[in-house]
């Protein structure tokens, strides 16, 4: 029988962000968001830019995460992310400026615009703003 919590670790090349236990997780997998509960079937997934959340009791804790991999086991989840930030670490003004710059690049267009890079920058900025807002709503 599975326990009532899952051990979570989230690391980036620069630091360890999370070493905690949760009752439920939301992971931005490469093919879409995954809901994970204790006892989940083992799986390995790549990560996209997105919101990573985990629930402890009634409270959700949110992180902005981008790329990497997650290993899900019945009693633990290990995340190796290229970048990740806790909601309280996000500079919302900086994210808003990054969003505006990306939108301007996309609107301007032209041969000198790297559309893929601009779209990724826009997506990351939007996710960072959303994660920050979620943490302030609690």
N, C-alpha and C positions, 0 to 999 in steps of 0.2 A: 504494500500500500504506500502511495506517495505521501510525503509530508505536506504540511499546510503552507510552506513557503518555498521559494526558489532562491538560491544564492546567486547573486549577480556580481560580475566583475566587468568593468569597462576600462580599457586602457587605450591610450594613443601612443605614438612614438615618443611624445614628450613627458607623459605623466599617467598616473593611475587616477581615474576620476571617481569610480564607484566600487565599493566593496561592501555590499549590503544584502539584505534579504527582502523579498517582496512576495505578495500574494497573487500578483497578476502583472503581466508585462505587455507592452505594445512595441513592436520592433519594426522599423522601416526596411523590410526585406527588398531585395532587388526586384522581385516580381509583385510586390505589394506589401501592405502591412500585415504582420502576423500577431495574433493574440496568443499569449502563452500563459498557461496555468501550471501549477505543480503536477507532475506526472506526465507532462507533454512527451510525445514520441520524439526520439532523438532526430535531429536534423542539423544541417549546415547550410547557411545561406549567405549570399553577399548582401551588402547594405547599400542603400541609396541615400541621397540627401533626405533627411526627414526628422520627425519628432520621435524620440525614444522616451517612453514613459513607463513608470512602474508604480504600483499601488502598494502602500503600506497602510493597512487599516482603511479608513475612509479617504486618505490623502494620496493624491498623485504627485509624483516627482517627475519633472520634465527636463530633458536635455535636447539640444540641437546636435545632430550627428551627421557625419558625411563620410560615406564610403567605408569599406572595410569588410569584415566578416563577423558572423555570429554563430556560435556553436550552442545548440539547445540540447540539453539532456533533461531527464525527468526531474532532477533536483538542482540543476544549475544552468546558468546561461553565461557564456564568456563572449565578450565583445572586444574585437580588435578593430578600432576605428582610426581612419586617417586623421579626422578631426572630430572633436566633441567639446561641448560647453554646457555647463549647468545653466539653468535659466537665470540665476542671480548673477552670473558672470557676463551676460550678454550686454553689450553697449548698444542700446536700442537706437540712439542717434546715429551711431556709425553704421548700423545695419540699414537704417532708413536712407542714409546717403548712398550706400552701396546699391540699394534697390533702385534709387533714382538714377544713378549712373548707368546701371544695366538697362533700365527702361529707355534712357536717352540713346544709348548705343543701338538698341534694337530698333527704335523709331527712326534714327538717322539712316541706318542701313548703309549700303554701299559695299564696294569690294574690300575695303580696309577693315570691315567689321567681322570679327570672329563670332558668328552667331551662336555656335555651340557654347563657347566660353561665356558669352553674355547671358545665355539662358541659364547656365549653371550658376553664375553669379546672382542672377535674379532669384532663382529657386532657393539658394542658400540664404540670401537676405530675407526672403519672405518667411522661411522656416524659423530663422533666428527671431524675427519679430513675433511670430505666432507663439513660440515657446516662451518668450519673455512675457507676453500678455497672459498666457495661461497661468504662469506662476503668480502673477499679480492679482488674478481673479480669485485665488484661494483665500 
